Amino acid sequence: MMSELTDADKRLLLNVLESIREPVPKNLCPTFYRTLTYEGDLKLKEHADNLADKLGLTDKGNNE
């Protein structure tokens, strides 16, 4: 069972997810996120977005 996240936990997760949730440029080196493909990068971003939404971390201003 997962315990409730503290504000510090939320800030850490948001900071980690922040760069992944940015739009993925097509010319990004495929090793940047270690997915090796543009499509993999898009899937990683989608996963990060879904995780942030699930954890209620959709907006940095709401969690500081």
Secondary structure, 3 states (H helix, E strand, C coil): CCCCCCHHHHHHHHHHHHHHCCCCCCCCCCCCCCCCCHHHHHHHHHHHHHHHHHCCCCCHHHCC
